[in-house]
Amino acid sequence: MKHELTELVRFQYAWQANIFSSILEQEDIENFVTQMNALEPAMGFVVYVNQHDLASAQALLKAFDESTPEPIDEPEL
């Protein structure tokens, strides 16, 4: 069976991508996370899924987005 990978989402932080990847795995959705550019971490982390799992993954992403608080900006020193 041929796997056609699709970019699902980009996260700014590795912890977000890893937590969401774990949620996908709990739902038996194969995925992988890659860093956009190792020299510039602010570019983000991308989660890819198989095309046939895209609709299910998008539903989980919506629930994840609704439950994840916005990061708090650190004060400038």
N, C-alpha and C positions, 0 to 999 in steps of 0.2 A: 504494500500500500504506500503510495506516494504521499509525503507530508508536505503540504504547502504552508509555510510559516507566514504569519501576518503580524505586523507590529500592532500591539494592543494599546500600549500606553507608555508614556515617559514620565519618570519620577525624578525629582531633583535630588533626592537623598536615597542612598543605598538601603537604609533601613525600611523605607516605604516599599521599595521594589521587592525586597526579600520577604517582608510580611505578606504582601499581596501574592507573591509567588507561592508561599506556603498555603495560602487560602485556596489558590487554584489547584494545588496538588491534593489538598484534602477532598476536593470535588472531582478527583481523577482527570484533571485537565493538564495535559503535558504542556510545559512552558520552559522558557529559559530567559535568563536576565543577562544583559550585556551592558558594559559601560560605553557610552558614546565616544568618549575621547579620554584616554588615560592621562593625557597631559593637561586636560582642562575638565576637572570633575564637575564643574557647574553645568556642563552640557547635559548631564543627567544619565539615568539608567533606563534602559528600554526592556520591556517585557514583551516577548513574542509568544504566540500560541498557534496551534494548528488551525487552519482555515475552518475546518468542520466544527471546532469548538468555540468559534468566535462569538456567536450569539450568547452562549452560556457565560463566557468569560466577561462579556460586556455587562451582563446583568450583575455579576459579582462585583465588577468594577464600580458600578453605580452605587451599590450598597456600601462598598468600601469607602468611596468618596464621601458619602453622606455621614459615615461614622467616624471619619478621621478628622481630628481637630486641626485647625490651621496652625502652622508653626509660629512660635512667639519670636519676634525679632529681638536679638540681643542688643542691649543698649551700647551706644558708642562710648568709648572711654576717652 
